[in-house]
Amino acid sequence: MTPDEYCQEKAAKSGSSFYYSFLFLPPERRRAITALYAFCREVDDIADEAADVGIARTKLAWWRTEVANLFAGHPQHPVTRALAPFVGAYGLDPGRMNEIIDGMEMDLVHHRYGDFEALRLYCHRAAGVVGQLSASVFGYRNPTTLEYAESLGIAFQLTNIIRDVGEDARRGRVYLPGDELVRFGLTADDILARRGGASFERLMAFQAERAQGFYADAFARLAPEDRKSQRAGLVMAAIYRTLLDEIGRDRYAVLEQRIALTPVRKLWIAWKTWVWA
């Protein structure tokens, strides 16, 4: 298996909405973003599957070394070997890649967030910098497009948090700000026990409104001259916002089920958005 094939398989097996946004890119940019996505999956899987924090830290430390190897010109892993041809061409940088690892390290020890500012730092590291790196791969001319990409990445992460509340609770994690739980008459223990009700629905509606605010902020920051090159991000946004709407229509029944769009629907949204964006 070649490095590109390894990354392609990693992306396809994930079933992520991001995969559908890559389909219409020119071949070289598609190879680059698929490799970047595979990198994110590799380090995210370490955090998600960690049974031993010490072992997970060691694995993430190895990836920091491998990021250094990538930018020194001698990558070892199939993912970094696939990324190597695009480091200079698309302006990838080690700082942002290491920030992604920082976010995964937060996941190993931070399973509660006292307020949104603390959660926002996590979202920035786990998704905002991914948005910026992706924007670099897609290509941009106006620096404000990086601000668009940061807000869009955070919007995606907030959508994921809403979708995955029940799944995260089963792993002992609560990504809803503690002070907002209190405001809506709930506790972290209520989420862990997956106790829903009217208060939970109002809390989730509040979270969804915040996510929509980040989508709106992102679109406002996208420079018109970069809109065409950033269509892959707009495809992701269309899929994720449709998912967020679906969750709302289902009255935020996310504690006991994982609400998702079908692959056919994702593909339809992706094609329609790519054509008309």
MIDOSE-1310 file (N, C-alpha, C; in nm, 2 decimals, decimal comma, always signed):
residues 277
mtpd	+0,08/-0,12/+0,00/+0,00/+0,00/+0,00/+0,09/+0,12/+0,00; +0,06/+0,22/-0,09/+0,14/+0,34/-0,10/+0,09/+0,44/+0,01; +0,17/+0,54/+0,05/+0,13/+0,63/+0,15/-0,01/+0,70/+0,11; -0,03/+0,73/-0,02/-0,15/+0,79/-0,06/-0,27/+0,69/-0,04
eycq	-0,24/+0,57/-0,07/-0,35/+0,47/-0,06/-0,38/+0,45/+0,09; -0,28/+0,45/+0,17/-0,30/+0,44/+0,32/-0,40/+0,55/+0,37; -0,37/+0,67/+0,33/-0,45/+0,79/+0,37/-0,59/+0,78/+0,31; -0,60/+0,74/+0,19/-0,73/+0,73/+0,12/-0,82/+0,63/+0,20
ekaa	-0,76/+0,52/+0,23/-0,83/+0,42/+0,31/-0,87/+0,47/+0,45; -0,78/+0,54/+0,51/-0,81/+0,60/+0,64/-0,93/+0,69/+0,63; -0,93/+0,78/+0,53/-1,04/+0,87/+0,51/-1,17/+0,81/+0,48; -1,17/+0,71/+0,39/-1,29/+0,65/+0,34/-1,35/+0,57/+0,45
ksgs	-1,27/+0,50/+0,53/-1,33/+0,41/+0,64/-1,39/+0,49/+0,75; -1,35/+0,62/+0,76/-1,41/+0,70/+0,87/-1,55/+0,73/+0,85; -1,59/+0,74/+0,72/-1,73/+0,77/+0,69/-1,77/+0,92/+0,73; -1,66/+1,00/+0,75/-1,69/+1,14/+0,79/-1,74/+1,22/+0,68
sfyy	-1,82/+1,32/+0,72/-1,87/+1,42/+0,62/-1,76/+1,49/+0,55; -1,64/+1,50/+0,61/-1,53/+1,57/+0,54/-1,49/+1,50/+0,42; -1,50/+1,36/+0,42/-1,46/+1,29/+0,30/-1,54/+1,33/+0,17; -1,66/+1,36/+0,19/-1,75/+1,40/+0,07/-1,70/+1,54/+0,02
sflf	-1,65/+1,62/+0,10/-1,61/+1,75/+0,05/-1,48/+1,75/-0,03; -1,40/+1,64/-0,02/-1,28/+1,62/-0,09/-1,30/+1,57/-0,24; -1,42/+1,52/-0,26/-1,44/+1,44/-0,39/-1,42/+1,53/-0,51; -1,45/+1,66/-0,51/-1,45/+1,74/-0,63/-1,33/+1,83/-0,64
lppe	-1,23/+1,81/-0,55/-1,11/+1,89/-0,56/-1,02/+1,84/-0,67; -0,93/+1,93/-0,72/-0,83/+1,88/-0,82/-0,74/+1,77/-0,75; -0,69/+1,68/-0,83/-0,62/+1,56/-0,77/-0,51/+1,60/-0,67; -0,43/+1,70/-0,70/-0,32/+1,72/-0,61/-0,37/+1,78/-0,47
rrra	-0,46/+1,87/-0,48/-0,52/+1,92/-0,35/-0,60/+1,81/-0,28; -0,66/+1,72/-0,36/-0,74/+1,61/-0,29/-0,64/+1,52/-0,22; -0,52/+1,49/-0,28/-0,42/+1,41/-0,21/-0,37/+1,48/-0,09; -0,35/+1,61/-0,09/-0,30/+1,68/+0,02/-0,40/+1,68/+0,14
ital	-0,52/+1,71/+0,11/-0,62/+1,73/+0,22/-0,66/+1,59/+0,27; -0,65/+1,49/+0,19/-0,68/+1,35/+0,24/-0,56/+1,31/+0,34; -0,44/+1,34/+0,30/-0,33/+1,31/+0,39/-0,34/+1,39/+0,52; -0,38/+1,52/+0,51/-0,40/+1,60/+0,63/-0,51/+1,54/+0,72
yafc	-0,62/+1,50/+0,66/-0,73/+1,44/+0,73/-0,68/+1,31/+0,80; -0,60/+1,23/+0,73/-0,55/+1,11/+0,79/-0,46/+1,14/+0,91; -0,38/+1,24/+0,90/-0,30/+1,28/+1,02/-0,40/+1,31/+1,14; -0,50/+1,39/+1,11/-0,59/+1,42/+1,22/-0,66/+1,30/+1,28
revd	-0,69/+1,21/+1,19/-0,76/+1,08/+1,24/-0,66/+1,00/+1,32; -0,53/+0,99/+1,28/-0,43/+0,92/+1,36/-0,42/+0,97/+1,50; -0,41/+1,10/+1,52/-0,38/+1,15/+1,65/-0,52/+1,15/+1,73; -0,63/+1,18/+1,67/-0,76/+1,17/+1,73/-0,79/+1,03/+1,78
diad	-0,76/+0,93/+1,71/-0,78/+0,79/+1,75/-0,70/+0,76/+1,88; -0,58/+0,81/+1,89/-0,51/+0,79/+2,01/-0,58/+0,84/+2,13; -0,63/+0,96/+2,12/-0,71/+1,02/+2,24/-0,84/+0,95/+2,26; -0,91/+0,91/+2,15/-1,04/+0,84/+2,17/-1,03/+0,70/+2,23
eaad	-0,92/+0,63/+2,19/-0,91/+0,49/+2,23/-0,81/+0,47/+2,34; -0,77/+0,58/+2,41/-0,67/+0,56/+2,52/-0,73/+0,49/+2,64; -0,67/+0,38/+2,67/-0,70/+0,30/+2,79/-0,60/+0,34/+2,90; -0,49/+0,38/+2,86/-0,38/+0,42/+2,95/-0,33/+0,56/+2,91
vgia	-0,34/+0,66/+3,00/-0,30/+0,79/+2,96/-0,15/+0,80/+2,93; -0,07/+0,73/+3,01/+0,07/+0,73/+2,99/+0,11/+0,68/+2,85; +0,05/+0,57/+2,81/+0,08/+0,52/+2,67/+0,03/+0,62/+2,57; -0,09/+0,67/+2,59/-0,14/+0,77/+2,49/-0,04/+0,89/+2,48
rtkl	+0,01/+0,94/+2,59/+0,10/+1,05/+2,59/+0,23/+1,02/+2,51; +0,27/+0,90/+2,53/+0,39/+0,85/+2,46/+0,37/+0,85/+2,31; +0,25/+0,80/+2,27/+0,22/+0,79/+2,12/+0,21/+0,93/+2,07; +0,14/+1,02/+2,14/+0,13/+1,16/+2,09/+0,27/+1,23/+2,08
awwr	+0,36/+1,20/+2,18/+0,49/+1,25/+2,17/+0,57/+1,20/+2,05; +0,54/+1,07/+2,01/+0,60/+1,02/+1,89/+0,55/+1,10/+1,77; +0,43/+1,13/+1,77/+0,38/+1,21/+1,66/+0,44/+1,35/+1,65; +0,47/+1,41/+1,77/+0,54/+1,54/+1,76/+0,68/+1,52/+1,70
teva	+0,74/+1,41/+1,73/+0,87/+1,39/+1,67/+0,86/+1,37/+1,52; +0,75/+1,30/+1,48/+0,73/+1,27/+1,34/+0,69/+1,40/+1,26; +0,62/+1,49/+1,33/+0,60/+1,62/+1,26/+0,73/+1,69/+1,24; +0,82/+1,69/+1,34/+0,95/+1,75/+1,32/+1,03/+1,68/+1,20
nlfa	+1,01/+1,54/+1,20/+1,07/+1,47/+1,09/+1,02/+1,51/+0,95; +0,89/+1,54/+0,95/+0,83/+1,58/+0,82/+0,89/+1,71/+0,77; +0,90/+1,81/+0,86/+0,95/+1,94/+0,82/+1,10/+1,94/+0,81; +1,17/+1,84/+0,86/+1,31/+1,82/+0,84/+1,34/+1,75/+0,71
ghpq	+1,24/+1,69/+0,65/+1,26/+1,63/+0,52/+1,28/+1,48/+0,52; +1,26/+1,41/+0,64/+1,27/+1,27/+0,65/+1,16/+1,20/+0,72; +1,03/+1,21/+0,68/+0,92/+1,15/+0,74/+0,93/+1,00/+0,74; +0,87/+0,93/+0,84/+0,87/+0,79/+0,84/+0,74/+0,72/+0,82
hpvt	+0,63/+0,78/+0,87/+0,50/+0,73/+0,87/+0,43/+0,75/+0,74; +0,35/+0,65/+0,69/+0,28/+0,67/+0,56/+0,20/+0,81/+0,55; +0,15/+0,85/+0,66/+0,07/+0,98/+0,66/+0,16/+1,10/+0,63; +0,27/+1,10/+0,70/+0,37/+1,22/+0,68/+0,44/+1,20/+0,55
rala	+0,46/+1,08/+0,51/+0,52/+1,07/+0,37/+0,43/+1,11/+0,27; +0,30/+1,09/+0,29/+0,20/+1,14/+0,19/+0,19/+1,29/+0,19; +0,21/+1,35/+0,31/+0,20/+1,50/+0,33/+0,33/+1,57/+0,27; +0,44/+1,50/+0,27/+0,57/+1,57/+0,24/+0,57/+1,65/+0,12
pfvg	+0,51/+1,60/+0,00/+0,52/+1,68/-0,12/+0,45/+1,82/-0,11; +0,36/+1,83/-0,01/+0,27/+1,95/-0,01/+0,31/+2,05/+0,10; +0,41/+2,02/+0,18/+0,45/+2,11/+0,29/+0,48/+2,25/+0,24; +0,56/+2,26/+0,14/+0,60/+2,40/+0,08/+0,49/+2,45/-0,01
aygl	+0,44/+2,36/-0,09/+0,34/+2,41/-0,20/+0,22/+2,47/-0,14; +0,17/+2,42/-0,02/+0,04/+2,46/+0,03/+0,06/+2,53/+0,17; +0,18/+2,56/+0,21/+0,21/+2,64/+0,33/+0,17/+2,58/+0,46; +0,19/+2,45/+0,47/+0,16/+2,38/+0,59/+0,27/+2,42/+0,69
dpgr	+0,24/+2,42/+0,82/+0,34/+2,46/+0,92/+0,33/+2,37/+1,04; +0,45/+2,34/+1,10/+0,45/+2,25/+1,22/+0,38/+2,31/+1,34; +0,37/+2,44/+1,36/+0,31/+2,50/+1,47/+0,16/+2,45/+1,48; +0,09/+2,46/+1,37/-0,05/+2,43/+1,37/-0,07/+2,28/+1,38
mnei	+0,02/+2,20/+1,32/+0,01/+2,05/+1,34/+0,03/+2,01/+1,48; +0,12/+2,08/+1,55/+0,14/+2,05/+1,69/+0,03/+2,10/+1,78; -0,04/+2,20/+1,74/-0,15/+2,25/+1,81/-0,27/+2,14/+1,81; -0,28/+2,08/+1,70/-0,38/+1,97/+1,69/-0,34/+1,86/+1,79
idgm	-0,22/+1,83/+1,81/-0,17/+1,73/+1,91/-0,20/+1,78/+2,05; -0,18/+1,92/+2,07/-0,22/+1,98/+2,20/-0,36/+1,95/+2,23; -0,45/+1,96/+2,13/-0,59/+1,94/+2,15/-0,62/+1,80/+2,19; -0,55/+1,70/+2,13/-0,57/+1,56/+2,17/-0,51/+1,53/+2,31
emdl	-0,41/+1,60/+2,35/-0,36/+1,59/+2,48/-0,46/+1,64/+2,59; -0,53/+1,75/+2,55/-0,63/+1,80/+2,64/-0,74/+1,69/+2,66; -0,77/+1,62/+2,55/-0,87/+1,51/+2,56/-0,83/+1,40/+2,66; -0,71/+1,38/+2,69/-0,66/+1,28/+2,78/-0,70/+1,31/+2,92
vhhr	-0,70/+1,43/+2,96/-0,72/+1,47/+3,10/-0,83/+1,56/+3,13; -0,88/+1,64/+3,03/-0,99/+1,73/+3,05/-1,12/+1,67/+3,00; -1,20/+1,63/+3,09/-1,33/+1,57/+3,05/-1,44/+1,66/+3,09; -1,41/+1,77/+3,15/-1,51/+1,87/+3,18/-1,46/+2,01/+3,15
ygdf	-1,54/+2,11/+3,12/-1,50/+2,24/+3,09/-1,59/+2,34/+3,16; -1,53/+2,43/+3,24/-1,60/+2,51/+3,33/-1,69/+2,62/+3,26; -1,64/+2,67/+3,15/-1,71/+2,77/+3,08/-1,67/+2,76/+2,93; -1,74/+2,85/+2,85/-1,72/+2,84/+2,71/-1,58/+2,88/+2,67
ealr	-1,52/+2,97/+2,74/-1,38/+3,01/+2,70/-1,28/+2,89/+2,71; -1,30/+2,81/+2,81/-1,21/+2,69/+2,82/-1,24/+2,59/+2,71; -1,37/+2,58/+2,68/-1,41/+2,49/+2,57/-1,36/+2,54/+2,43; -1,37/+2,67/+2,42/-1,33/+2,73/+2,29/-1,18/+2,71/+2,26
lych	-1,09/+2,71/+2,37/-0,95/+2,67/+2,34/-0,94/+2,53/+2,29; -1,01/+2,44/+2,35/-1,01/+2,30/+2,30/-1,06/+2,30/+2,15; -1,17/+2,37/+2,12/-1,22/+2,37/+1,99/-1,12/+2,43/+1,89; -1,05/+2,53/+1,93/-0,95/+2,59/+1,85/-0,84/+2,49/+1,81
raag	-0,79/+2,42/+1,91/-0,69/+2,33/+1,89/-0,73/+2,20/+1,81; -0,85/+2,16/+1,84/-0,90/+2,03/+1,78/-0,95/+2,05/+1,64; -1,00/+2,18/+1,61/-1,07/+2,20/+1,49/-1,04/+2,33/+1,42; -1,02/+2,44/+1,50/-0,99/+2,57/+1,44/-0,86/+2,57/+1,35
vvgq	-0,76/+2,51/+1,41/-0,63/+2,51/+1,33/-0,64/+2,41/+1,22; -0,72/+2,30/+1,23/-0,75/+2,21/+1,12/-0,81/+2,29/+1,00; -0,91/+2,38/+1,04/-0,97/+2,47/+0,94/-0,87/+2,55/+0,87; -0,77/+2,61/+0,94/-0,67/+2,70/+0,88/-0,58/+2,62/+0,79
lsas	-0,53/+2,50/+0,84/-0,45/+2,42/+0,75/-0,52/+2,38/+0,62; -0,65/+2,34/+0,64/-0,73/+2,30/+0,52/-0,74/+2,42/+0,43; -0,77/+2,54/+0,48/-0,78/+2,66/+0,39/-0,65/+2,68/+0,31; -0,54/+2,65/+0,37/-0,41/+2,66/+0,30/-0,40/+2,56/+0,19
vfgy	-0,45/+2,44/+0,21/-0,45/+2,34/+0,11/-0,54/+2,38/+0,00; -0,66/+2,43/+0,03/-0,75/+2,47/-0,07/-0,70/+2,59/-0,16; -0,63/+2,68/-0,09/-0,57/+2,79/-0,16/-0,65/+2,92/-0,12; -0,58/+3,03/-0,09/-0,64/+3,15/-0,06/-0,55/+3,27/-0,09
rnpt	-0,61/+3,39/-0,11/-0,53/+3,51/-0,14/-0,54/+3,61/-0,03; -0,66/+3,62/+0,04/-0,69/+3,72/+0,14/-0,67/+3,66/+0,28; -0,58/+3,72/+0,36/-0,56/+3,66/+0,50/-0,68/+3,65/+0,58; -0,79/+3,72/+0,56/-0,91/+3,71/+0,64/-0,97/+3,57/+0,62
tley	-0,94/+3,50/+0,51/-0,99/+3,37/+0,48/-0,94/+3,27/+0,59; -0,83/+3,30/+0,65/-0,79/+3,21/+0,77/-0,88/+3,24/+0,89; -0,93/+3,36/+0,90/-1,02/+3,38/+1,01/-1,16/+3,31/+0,99; -1,20/+3,31/+0,86/-1,31/+3,23/+0,82/-1,29/+3,08/+0,85
aesl	-1,18/+3,03/+0,82/-1,15/+2,89/+0,84/-1,15/+2,85/+0,99; -1,09/+2,94/+1,07/-1,09/+2,92/+1,22/-1,23/+2,91/+1,27; -1,32/+3,01/+1,24/-1,46/+3,01/+1,28/-1,53/+2,89/+1,23; -1,51/+2,85/+1,11/-1,58/+2,74/+1,05/-1,54/+2,61/+1,12
giaf	-1,41/+2,59/+1,15/-1,36/+2,48/+1,23/-1,43/+2,47/+1,36; -1,44/+2,58/+1,43/-1,50/+2,58/+1,56/-1,65/+2,54/+1,55; -1,71/+2,60/+1,45/-1,86/+2,56/+1,42/-1,87/+2,41/+1,40; -1,78/+2,35/+1,33/-1,79/+2,20/+1,31/-1,77/+2,13/+1,44
qltn	-1,68/+2,18/+1,52/-1,65/+2,11/+1,65/-1,77/+2,12/+1,74; -1,83/+2,24/+1,74/-1,95/+2,25/+1,83/-2,07/+2,16/+1,78; -2,08/+2,15/+1,65/-2,18/+2,06/+1,59/-2,15/+1,92/+1,63; -2,02/+1,88/+1,63/-1,99/+1,74/+1,67/-2,02/+1,72/+1,82
iird	-1,99/+1,82/+1,90/-2,02/+1,81/+2,04/-2,17/+1,78/+2,07; -2,25/+1,86/+1,99/-2,40/+1,84/+2,01/-2,44/+1,70/+1,96; -2,39/+1,66/+1,85/-2,43/+1,53/+1,79/-2,38/+1,42/+1,89; -2,27/+1,43/+1,95/-2,20/+1,32/+2,02/-2,22/+1,33/+2,18
vged	-2,32/+1,41/+2,23/-2,33/+1,42/+2,37/-2,35/+1,28/+2,44; -2,44/+1,20/+2,38/-2,46/+1,07/+2,44/-2,34/+0,98/+2,43; -2,28/+0,97/+2,32/-2,16/+0,89/+2,30/-2,05/+0,93/+2,39; -2,03/+1,06/+2,40/-1,92/+1,11/+2,49/-1,95/+1,08/+2,64
arrg	-2,08/+1,09/+2,68/-2,12/+1,06/+2,81/-2,09/+0,91/+2,85; -2,11/+0,82/+2,75/-2,08/+0,68/+2,78/-1,93/+0,66/+2,80; -1,85/+0,76/+2,76/-1,70/+0,75/+2,78/-1,66/+0,84/+2,90; -1,76/+0,89/+2,97/-1,73/+0,97/+3,09/-1,69/+1,11/+3,06
rvyl	-1,72/+1,16/+2,94/-1,68/+1,30/+2,89/-1,80/+1,39/+2,88; -1,79/+1,51/+2,92/-1,89/+1,61/+2,90/-1,83/+1,74/+2,85; -1,87/+1,77/+2,72/-1,81/+1,89/+2,66/-1,90/+2,01/+2,66; -2,00/+2,00/+2,75/-2,09/+2,12/+2,76/-2,04/+2,20/+2,88
pgde	-2,03/+2,34/+2,86/-1,97/+2,42/+2,96/-2,05/+2,41/+3,09; -1,97/+2,39/+3,20/-2,03/+2,37/+3,33/-2,13/+2,48/+3,38; -2,09/+2,61/+3,35/-2,17/+2,72/+3,40/-2,30/+2,72/+3,32; -2,30/+2,67/+3,20/-2,43/+2,67/+3,12/-2,52/+2,55/+3,16
lvrf	-2,46/+2,44/+3,21/-2,54/+2,33/+3,27/-2,61/+2,39/+3,39; -2,54/+2,46/+3,47/-2,61/+2,52/+3,59/-2,72/+2,61/+3,55; -2,70/+2,70/+3,45/-2,80/+2,79/+3,40/-2,93/+2,73/+3,36; -2,91/+2,61/+3,30/-3,03/+2,54/+3,26/-3,08/+2,43/+3,36
glta	-3,03/+2,44/+3,48/-3,08/+2,35/+3,59/-3,03/+2,20/+3,57; -2,91/+2,19/+3,52/-2,85/+2,05/+3,50/-2,72/+2,04/+3,56; -2,67/+1,92/+3,57/-2,53/+1,89/+3,62/-2,46/+1,80/+3,52; -2,33/+1,78/+3,54/-2,26/+1,69/+3,46/-2,31/+1,55/+3,48
ddil	-2,35/+1,52/+3,61/-2,40/+1,38/+3,64/-2,53/+1,35/+3,56; -2,61/+1,46/+3,54/-2,73/+1,44/+3,46/-2,70/+1,39/+3,32; -2,59/+1,45/+3,26/-2,55/+1,42/+3,13/-2,49/+1,28/+3,12; -2,41/+1,25/+3,22/-2,35/+1,11/+3,23/-2,45/+1,01/+3,25
arrg	-2,56/+1,04/+3,32/-2,67/+0,94/+3,34/-2,77/+0,95/+3,22; -2,74/+1,04/+3,13/-2,82/+1,06/+3,01/-2,97/+1,08/+3,04; -2,98/+1,18/+3,13/-3,12/+1,22/+3,17/-3,15/+1,34/+3,09; -3,25/+1,33/+3,00/-3,29/+1,44/+2,91/-3,40/+1,52/+2,97
gasf	-3,51/+1,55/+2,89/-3,61/+1,63/+2,94/-3,61/+1,77/+2,88; -3,70/+1,86/+2,92/-3,72/+1,99/+2,87/-3,59/+2,08/+2,89; -3,53/+2,07/+3,01/-3,41/+2,15/+3,04/-3,30/+2,11/+2,95; -3,28/+1,98/+2,92/-3,17/+1,94/+2,83/-3,20/+1,99/+2,69
erlm	-3,33/+1,99/+2,65/-3,36/+2,03/+2,51/-3,33/+2,18/+2,50; -3,36/+2,26/+2,60/-3,33/+2,40/+2,60/-3,18/+2,43/+2,59; -3,11/+2,35/+2,67/-2,96/+2,36/+2,67/-2,90/+2,34/+2,53; -2,95/+2,23/+2,47/-2,90/+2,19/+2,34/-2,94/+2,30/+2,23
afqa	-3,06/+2,35/+2,25/-3,10/+2,46/+2,15/-3,01/+2,58/+2,17; -2,96/+2,61/+2,29/-2,87/+2,72/+2,32/-2,73/+2,69/+2,25; -2,69/+2,56/+2,26/-2,56/+2,52/+2,20/-2,57/+2,53/+2,05; -2,68/+2,49/+1,99/-2,70/+2,49/+1,85/-2,70/+2,64/+1,80
eraq	-2,76/+2,73/+1,88/-2,76/+2,87/+1,84/-2,62/+2,92/+1,84; -2,54/+2,88/+1,93/-2,40/+2,93/+1,93/-2,33/+2,88/+1,81; -2,35/+2,75/+1,78/-2,28/+2,69/+1,66/-2,32/+2,77/+1,53; -2,45/+2,80/+1,52/-2,50/+2,87/+1,40/-2,43/+3,01/+1,40
gfya	-2,41/+3,07/+1,51/-2,34/+3,20/+1,52/-2,20/+3,19/+1,46; -2,13/+3,08/+1,49/-2,00/+3,06/+1,43/-2,00/+3,04/+1,28; -2,10/+2,96/+1,24/-2,12/+2,95/+1,09/-2,14/+3,09/+1,03; -2,22/+3,17/+1,08/-2,25/+3,30/+1,03/-2,13/+3,39/+1,03
dafa	-2,05/+3,38/+1,14/-1,93/+3,46/+1,15/-1,83/+3,41/+1,04; -1,82/+3,28/+1,02/-1,73/+3,23/+0,92/-1,76/+3,28/+0,78; -1,89/+3,27/+0,75/-1,93/+3,31/+0,61/-1,91/+3,46/+0,59; -1,92/+3,54/+0,70/-1,90/+3,69/+0,69/-1,76/+3,72/+0,67
rlap	-1,67/+3,63/+0,71/-1,52/+3,66/+0,70/-1,46/+3,60/+0,57; -1,53/+3,52/+0,50/-1,48/+3,46/+0,37/-1,47/+3,57/+0,27; -1,34/+3,59/+0,22/-1,32/+3,69/+0,12/-1,38/+3,65/-0,01; -1,46/+3,73/-0,08/-1,52/+3,70/-0,21/-1,42/+3,63/-0,31
edrk	-1,30/+3,69/-0,31/-1,21/+3,63/-0,41/-1,16/+3,49/-0,38; -1,18/+3,45/-0,26/-1,14/+3,31/-0,22/-1,26/+3,21/-0,21; -1,38/+3,26/-0,24/-1,50/+3,17/-0,23/-1,49/+3,05/-0,32; -1,44/+3,06/-0,44/-1,43/+2,95/-0,53/-1,33/+2,85/-0,48
sqra	-1,21/+2,89/-0,44/-1,11/+2,80/-0,39/-1,15/+2,73/-0,26; -1,23/+2,79/-0,18/-1,27/+2,74/-0,06/-1,41/+2,66/-0,06; -1,45/+2,62/-0,18/-1,57/+2,55/-0,19/-1,58/+2,42/-0,11; -1,47/+2,35/-0,09/-1,47/+2,23/-0,02/-1,51/+2,26/+0,13
glvm	-1,47/+2,37/+0,18/-1,51/+2,41/+0,32/-1,66/+2,44/+0,32; -1,71/+2,50/+0,21/-1,85/+2,53/+0,21/-1,93/+2,41/+0,19; -1,88/+2,31/+0,13/-1,95/+2,18/+0,12/-1,96/+2,12/+0,26; -1,85/+2,12/+0,33/-1,86/+2,07/+0,47/-1,96/+2,14/+0,55
aaiy	-1,96/+2,27/+0,54/-2,05/+2,36/+0,61/-2,20/+2,32/+0,58; -2,23/+2,30/+0,45/-2,36/+2,27/+0,41/-2,41/+2,13/+0,47; -2,32/+2,04/+0,47/-2,35/+1,90/+0,53/-2,37/+1,92/+0,68; -2,28/+1,99/+0,75/-2,29/+2,00/+0,89/-2,41/+2,08/+0,94
rtll	-2,44/+2,19/+0,86/-2,56/+2,27/+0,90/-2,69/+2,19/+0,88; -2,69/+2,11/+0,77/-2,81/+2,02/+0,75/-2,82/+1,92/+0,87; -2,71/+1,87/+0,91/-2,71/+1,77/+1,03/-2,76/+1,85/+1,15; -2,71/+1,97/+1,18/-2,75/+2,04/+1,29/-2,90/+2,07/+1,29
deig	-2,96/+2,10/+1,17/-3,10/+2,12/+1,15/-3,18/+1,99/+1,18; -3,12/+1,88/+1,14/-3,19/+1,75/+1,16/-3,19/+1,72/+1,31; -3,09/+1,75/+1,38/-3,08/+1,72/+1,53/-3,19/+1,81/+1,60; -3,20/+1,94/+1,55/-3,30/+2,02/+1,61/-3,44/+1,97/+1,58
rdry	-3,47/+1,93/+1,46/-3,60/+1,87/+1,43/-3,63/+1,75/+1,51; -3,53/+1,68/+1,55/-3,55/+1,56/+1,63/-3,55/+1,59/+1,78; -3,56/+1,73/+1,81/-3,57/+1,78/+1,95/-3,45/+1,73/+2,03; -3,33/+1,73/+1,97/-3,20/+1,71/+2,04/-3,20/+1,58/+2,11
avle	-3,25/+1,48/+2,05/-3,26/+1,34/+2,11/-3,12/+1,27/+2,09; -3,02/+1,33/+2,14/-2,88/+1,29/+2,12/-2,82/+1,21/+2,23; -2,90/+1,19/+2,34/-2,84/+1,12/+2,46/-2,85/+0,97/+2,43; -2,94/+0,92/+2,36/-2,96/+0,78/+2,34/-2,93/+0,73/+2,19
qria	-2,91/+0,83/+2,10/-2,89/+0,79/+1,96/-2,79/+0,89/+1,90; -2,73/+0,84/+1,79/-2,64/+0,93/+1,71/-2,71/+0,96/+1,58; -2,75/+1,09/+1,57/-2,83/+1,13/+1,45/-2,73/+1,16/+1,34; -2,75/+1,11/+1,22/-2,66/+1,12/+1,11/-2,73/+1,13/+0,98
ltpv	-2,67/+1,18/+0,88/-2,72/+1,19/+0,74/-2,67/+1,07/+0,67; -2,75/+1,02/+0,57/-2,71/+0,90/+0,49/-2,60/+0,94/+0,40; -2,52/+0,85/+0,35/-2,41/+0,88/+0,25/-2,47/+0,94/+0,13; -2,59/+0,89/+0,08/-2,65/+0,95/-0,04/-2,68/+1,09/-0,02
rklw	-2,74/+1,12/+0,09/-2,78/+1,26/+0,12/-2,66/+1,35/+0,13; -2,55/+1,30/+0,19/-2,43/+1,38/+0,20/-2,37/+1,41/+0,06; -2,37/+1,31/-0,02/-2,32/+1,32/-0,16/-2,40/+1,42/-0,24; -2,53/+1,42/-0,22/-2,62/+1,51/-0,29/-2,59/+1,66/-0,25
iawk	-2,58/+1,68/-0,12/-2,55/+1,81/-0,06/-2,42/+1,86/-0,11; -2,32/+1,76/-0,11/-2,18/+1,80/-0,16/-2,19/+1,85/-0,30; -2,25/+1,77/-0,39/-2,25/+1,80/-0,53/-2,33/+1,94/-0,55; -2,44/+1,95/-0,49/-2,52/+2,07/-0,51/-2,44/+2,20/-0,46
twvw	-2,38/+2,18/-0,35/-2,30/+2,30/-0,29/-2,18/+2,33/-0,38; -2,11/+2,23/-0,43/-2,00/+2,25/-0,51/-2,04/+2,33/-0,64; -2,15/+2,29/-0,70/-2,19/+2,35/-0,82/-2,24/+2,49/-0,80; -2,31/+2,52/-0,69/-2,37/+2,65/-0,67/-2,30/+2,74/-0,58
a	-2,20/+2,69/-0,51/-2,13/+2,78/-0,41/-2,06/+2,90/-0,48
